[in-house]
Amino acid sequence: MTQDDSVGASRRGLMLGSAAAAGAAALFGGMGVSPFMAAAMAKEAGRSSKPLKAAFSNAGLQATWCAQGKQAAEYWGKLFNVEVTWFDGQLDAVKQRSAIDNMASQKWDFVAIQAFGIGTLTAPVNRMIEGGTPVIDMDTLIAPLDSINVHTFLAPDNEFMGASVTQALVDAIGGEGKVIMTQGALGHTGAQGRARGFDSVVKKFPKIEVLETQPADWDVTKAVRLWESYLTKYPKIDAAFFHNDDMALAAYNVMKAKGRTEIKIGGVDAMPPAIAAVSDGRMFATVRNPSCRIHGGAIIAGVAAVMNGAKTGTDIPKHIITDGPVVTKANAAGMAWMEEQFLI
């Protein structure tokens, strides 16, 4: 048997493996995924023959990272026969708490949550866990992992992301100059990590002066207000680090309007508009916080918990690092393609 014959036989075996795999192959094929890959994924993940019901919430769909995460969760949900219901956090801790209280009053096969702030959702999440619902924590801590029995926590290394972009900015300005950090929400553990990463770099450079570190809470309107005041107050700003790309690009528009585009800009998330901005020089750098990998991974983790009885610490780690790379002009096109396929 030739290698081609062997591969062909293997593919035919996988495709004929089970009725569930065949159903998945048809579904995946309609979405542009090869039947071979569809059958293999369905076999490994234990795709349910009847729809599972999952509830998802992230910080707020106004943020492009969160909106992309919703698209990814729904895409992967269709692949694995999961009906996803969304509870929008609206970039507001009080509103998200109300949404999660509502979520906790209903029955779900599993849930996945990115909290707007640590400690804001602990009570309703614990009610769901105590009721036997697997809860997947995404991107930022709902509560310290040693104090809450989430199924798993899917998140990037936020200190790495903050440090890597800050280092790129510092290198670009020759290790000296005036810089500003615009933070996300102070209660968000991801933002806290990004700030620590920023601090870990700038403290090594005595000729770096940090002018401001105020939060804008992921809100582009707040970021614009801050930067309108900064550009009036400070005649010289060499670099700016933003905790997400949305705020970075909103601030860039203010800089452009005021003729201050010499400021080197770095962000986090590597969303498609930021990838384009790095490619054309409006942004200097960004780093991928893999929204698709996190939200899609939550679907797979939830399906495994329900269908295969996957146990925390035995079958799945309680903390999974989901890092993506720093995005440069050299890898921007490939990163954009990966995001279009909801892979990173």
Beta strands, then each sheet from edge to edge (+ up, - down):
strand 1: 52-57
strand 2: 82-86
strand 3: 110-113
strand 4: 135-138
strand 5: 152-155
strand 6: 177-182
strand 7: 208-212
strand 8: 239-242
strand 9: 264-266
strand 10: 286-287
strand 11: 319-321
strand 12: 326-327
sheet 1: 2+ 1+ 3+ 4+ 5+ 11+
sheet 2: 7+ 6+ 8+ 9+
sheet 3: 10+ 12-
end
